[in-house]
Amino acid sequence: MTLIRAAVLRPGDLVRYDGGDHQVIALAGTSESVVLLAYLMASPGFAVIDGAPAPWVEPFGLLEGLSVKVLEEAREWERHIVEVETGLPPNPLPGATPRAGFDPASTTIAERDQAKAAELGASLRTVQTRRATAFCLGSRKPQRRAEWP
């Protein structure tokens, strides 16, 4: 059996506790053995060995603690990153076309990175790092121009 990481413990899940495998029958109630959940999950050797993984939840409030200046800078970089990846900034006007150096039909992503670096007076590495970070964080999945309203 493989161990899984679960933030949710549900009736029916199999857990490893106190040297043995046990099935969760209830989270409240009586049974042959009653163990407080906090004690169970904090005990050495505890593991959920079979159960549904916790669902992914959007991290609400993630940006609330940031200063206005930091948020403005992040939004400006987002605009630049979307333009590099799609050819257009977010929410372009209907019929908008890519600026010279940013058209995905005639330039590579490396060429668009270079054009953006030259435009901003930044290094190529800075543009590529910001774009890679945005992708890894999943802050915005650039859309195809046809999907924009």
Secondary structure as a PSIPRED ss2 file (coil, helix, strand):
# PSIPRED VFORMAT (PSIPRED V4.0)

   1 M C   1.000  0.000  0.000
   2 T C   1.000  0.000  0.000
   3 L C   1.000  0.000  0.000
   4 I E   0.000  0.000  1.000
   5 R C   1.000  0.000  0.000
   6 A C   1.000  0.000  0.000
   7 A C   1.000  0.000  0.000
   8 V C   1.000  0.000  0.000
   9 L C   1.000  0.000  0.000
  10 R C   1.000  0.000  0.000
  11 P C   1.000  0.000  0.000
  12 G C   1.000  0.000  0.000
  13 D C   1.000  0.000  0.000
  14 L E   0.000  0.000  1.000
  15 V E   0.000  0.000  1.000
  16 R E   0.000  0.000  1.000
  17 Y E   0.000  0.000  1.000
  18 D C   1.000  0.000  0.000
  19 G C   1.000  0.000  0.000
  20 G E   0.000  0.000  1.000
  21 D E   0.000  0.000  1.000
  22 H E   0.000  0.000  1.000
  23 Q E   0.000  0.000  1.000
  24 V C   1.000  0.000  0.000
  25 I C   1.000  0.000  0.000
  26 A C   1.000  0.000  0.000
  27 L C   1.000  0.000  0.000
  28 A C   1.000  0.000  0.000
  29 G C   1.000  0.000  0.000
  30 T C   1.000  0.000  0.000
  31 S C   1.000  0.000  0.000
  32 E C   1.000  0.000  0.000
  33 S C   1.000  0.000  0.000
  34 V C   1.000  0.000  0.000
  35 V C   1.000  0.000  0.000
  36 L C   1.000  0.000  0.000
  37 L H   0.000  1.000  0.000
  38 A H   0.000  1.000  0.000
  39 Y H   0.000  1.000  0.000
  40 L H   0.000  1.000  0.000
  41 M H   0.000  1.000  0.000
  42 A H   0.000  1.000  0.000
  43 S C   1.000  0.000  0.000
  44 P C   1.000  0.000  0.000
  45 G C   1.000  0.000  0.000
  46 F C   1.000  0.000  0.000
  47 A E   0.000  0.000  1.000
  48 V E   0.000  0.000  1.000
  49 I E   0.000  0.000  1.000
  50 D E   0.000  0.000  1.000
  51 G C   1.000  0.000  0.000
  52 A C   1.000  0.000  0.000
  53 P C   1.000  0.000  0.000
  54 A C   1.000  0.000  0.000
  55 P C   1.000  0.000  0.000
  56 W C   1.000  0.000  0.000
  57 V C   1.000  0.000  0.000
  58 E C   1.000  0.000  0.000
  59 P C   1.000  0.000  0.000
  60 F C   1.000  0.000  0.000
  61 G C   1.000  0.000  0.000
  62 L C   1.000  0.000  0.000
  63 L C   1.000  0.000  0.000
  64 E C   1.000  0.000  0.000
  65 G C   1.000  0.000  0.000
  66 L C   1.000  0.000  0.000
  67 S C   1.000  0.000  0.000
  68 V H   0.000  1.000  0.000
  69 K H   0.000  1.000  0.000
  70 V H   0.000  1.000  0.000
  71 L H   0.000  1.000  0.000
  72 E H   0.000  1.000  0.000
  73 E H   0.000  1.000  0.000
  74 A H   0.000  1.000  0.000
  75 R H   0.000  1.000  0.000
  76 E H   0.000  1.000  0.000
  77 W H   0.000  1.000  0.000
  78 E H   0.000  1.000  0.000
  79 R H   0.000  1.000  0.000
  80 H H   0.000  1.000  0.000
  81 I H   0.000  1.000  0.000
  82 V H   0.000  1.000  0.000
  83 E H   0.000  1.000  0.000
  84 V H   0.000  1.000  0.000
  85 E H   0.000  1.000  0.000
  86 T H   0.000  1.000  0.000
  87 G C   1.000  0.000  0.000
  88 L C   1.000  0.000  0.000
  89 P C   1.000  0.000  0.000
  90 P C   1.000  0.000  0.000
  91 N C   1.000  0.000  0.000
  92 P C   1.000  0.000  0.000
  93 L C   1.000  0.000  0.000
  94 P C   1.000  0.000  0.000
  95 G C   1.000  0.000  0.000
  96 A C   1.000  0.000  0.000
  97 T C   1.000  0.000  0.000
  98 P C   1.000  0.000  0.000
  99 R C   1.000  0.000  0.000
 100 A C   1.000  0.000  0.000
 101 G C   1.000  0.000  0.000
 102 F C   1.000  0.000  0.000
 103 D C   1.000  0.000  0.000
 104 P C   1.000  0.000  0.000
 105 A C   1.000  0.000  0.000
 106 S C   1.000  0.000  0.000
 107 T C   1.000  0.000  0.000
 108 T C   1.000  0.000  0.000
 109 I H   0.000  1.000  0.000
 110 A H   0.000  1.000  0.000
 111 E H   0.000  1.000  0.000
 112 R H   0.000  1.000  0.000
 113 D H   0.000  1.000  0.000
 114 Q H   0.000  1.000  0.000
 115 A H   0.000  1.000  0.000
 116 K H   0.000  1.000  0.000
 117 A H   0.000  1.000  0.000
 118 A H   0.000  1.000  0.000
 119 E H   0.000  1.000  0.000
 120 L H   0.000  1.000  0.000
 121 G C   1.000  0.000  0.000
 122 A C   1.000  0.000  0.000
 123 S C   1.000  0.000  0.000
 124 L H   0.000  1.000  0.000
 125 R H   0.000  1.000  0.000
 126 T H   0.000  1.000  0.000
 127 V H   0.000  1.000  0.000
 128 Q H   0.000  1.000  0.000
 129 T H   0.000  1.000  0.000
 130 R H   0.000  1.000  0.000
 131 R H   0.000  1.000  0.000
 132 A H   0.000  1.000  0.000
 133 T H   0.000  1.000  0.000
 134 A H   0.000  1.000  0.000
 135 F H   0.000  1.000  0.000
 136 C H   0.000  1.000  0.000
 137 L H   0.000  1.000  0.000
 138 G C   1.000  0.000  0.000
 139 S C   1.000  0.000  0.000
 140 R C   1.000  0.000  0.000
 141 K C   1.000  0.000  0.000
 142 P C   1.000  0.000  0.000
 143 Q C   1.000  0.000  0.000
 144 R C   1.000  0.000  0.000
 145 R H   0.000  1.000  0.000
 146 A H   0.000  1.000  0.000
 147 E H   0.000  1.000  0.000
 148 W C   1.000  0.000  0.000
 149 P C   1.000  0.000  0.000
